[in-house]
């Protein structure tokens, strides 16, 4: 993660949607391109790969933002019917078309900020019908955008009010009804669970992941956001592609991850917005583990999908080097979505998802100028987009 290969005075040749060739300018003679982009003084990078978002949601939670400023905690807001349950009520009352329109606006905005691959979770439906509605919206987005989309079923995001006194009935509904229906429609690739006190226990999480795997859904877990329950070890046992949040972490978790192919994912913008601890990135990386970073774009704890800010926050608050942060936001993020064979690096044969910065002296300027937009040009699937 500490190494970020750079070619000075370079060219990049794209044909259709694919990276065909790159190298120093000394070797670009004879290439006859229909379009040329002068990137003098600029830096060419693979697009950001945001492996953890919830951008399909309805409305916003601005009143709760003010409540937190006035002293209420995230848990206190949730306990009085706010939080995820609030978003679920808004989403249930929003039509599929309106939900699609709101979500596409958010996606198009983050694309202009350099994101070319995005994981989108459900979890604001909390009924079979509303969760399937979210998955159908994600499918429409996937069909209509140039960005690469990974759809994740996160019905186990919170316990609906009507199941407050009988959580098991909701878990049974997820396992016996929702997962089979989502599988039959082929509109989810991953299964996710919020493993946390007051939400879903390690035992609950295991039952849901097990059911998902039976239907060929790949496990992911929200884990260790507020408490250490043993969910990281469970994720490793179930070969989860990623374990996300990890604001709280102990030696047992790190040892479990060392014996796995599971990608740890940090969400520093969530910590920034909620004022909670940051993922101990140095402990993870210094133990020889990889790390991805993502936005956690959602209405309650991270209402922003700006990966440039996430890269900056990773450097400033997680003490990651610019090289580590850029690797975490590109090829490692792609791995956390199962896309690293085609996205996340400038490699011959990979998809041409590219960002070109504004003029700058070093890629370290991206995290350094944390409040600026560093992106000049966005190329998705070989198409140059107008910012």
C-alpha positions, 0 to 999 in steps of 0.5 A: 500500500505504500507504493504508488507507481508513477510514470512521468511525462506519460501517455494513455491510449484508450480504445472504446471502453478499454485501456489499450496502452500506456507508457512514456511519451517516447513510445507513443509515436504511431498512435493515431487517436481520434481525440487527444486530451492535453494533460500537461501539468496534470495527474492521470489516475484510475477513478475512485472506487466507492465500495460502501454507499447507501445512495438509494434513499428518500428525502433527508434527515436534516432535523436529526443533524440539528438534534445531534448539534443540540446534544442528542447521540446517534443512539438516542435519536434512533431510540425515539424513532429517528435514524434508519427507521425514519428513512424507512418511513420516507422511502416506503412513502416514495414511489419507485420513479421518484426514488430513482430520480433522487438517487440518480441525481446523487450518483451523477454528482459523485461521478463528476467528483471522480467516482467510477465504481459504486456499491449501493446497499438497500436497508432503508426499506425494512419490508419485503416490498420496500427492499425489493423496490430499492433493489429494482431502483438499483437495477435501473441505475445499473442499466442507465449509468456508465459507472460500475454498480454493485447491488447489495441486500442489506435488509438487516439494517435495523429492526422495524417498529412492528418487530421490535418485540419479536426480532426473530420474526423479521429475521425469518422474513428476511431468510425465508421470503426476501432473500429467495425473492431477491435471488429469483429476480437476480437483482442482488450480488451481496448480502450484508448485515448491521452486526451491532448492539441493539441491531443484529447479534453475531448469531443473527448475522450468521443466520442471515449470511448463511441464508444468503450464501445458499442463494449465492449472495456474497457476504459483507458485514457492517461491523465494529462501528460502536462495539466489538462483538466478534463479527469480524471473525464471523465475516472471515469464517463466512469468507466475507468480501469485506468487513466495513466500519471497524471504528473499534478493533482489537488484536483478535480482529486483526489476527482473524483478518491476517488469515483471510481474503477479506478486505477491511474497509474504513469509512472516515467521513462517517466518523467525521460527521458523527464525531465517533472514533476513526478506524485505526488504519495504522494498526491495520496497515502496519500489521501487513493488511490491506485497507480500502476506504469508502464514503458510506454515503447515506442520509443519517451518518454520512450525507456526502459521496465525495471520495476526494474528501474521504482520501483527505480525511484518511490522510489527516485523521487516519494517518495514512500516507497519500500513496496508501489513501489513493490505493485504498480508494482505487484498487482496494476499493475495487477489490471490496466490490469484486471488480479489481480484475477490471477496475481500480488501476491503469492496466492494459485490458481494464475498463477506461475509468479515469480521472484527470486532475487540475494542474498540480505538482504532486498527487499529495496535493489531492488530500492536502487541498481537502476542501477543493475539487481536484478533478478536471476531467472524468472518463467513464467507460472510455467516454469523456464526461462534461463536468 
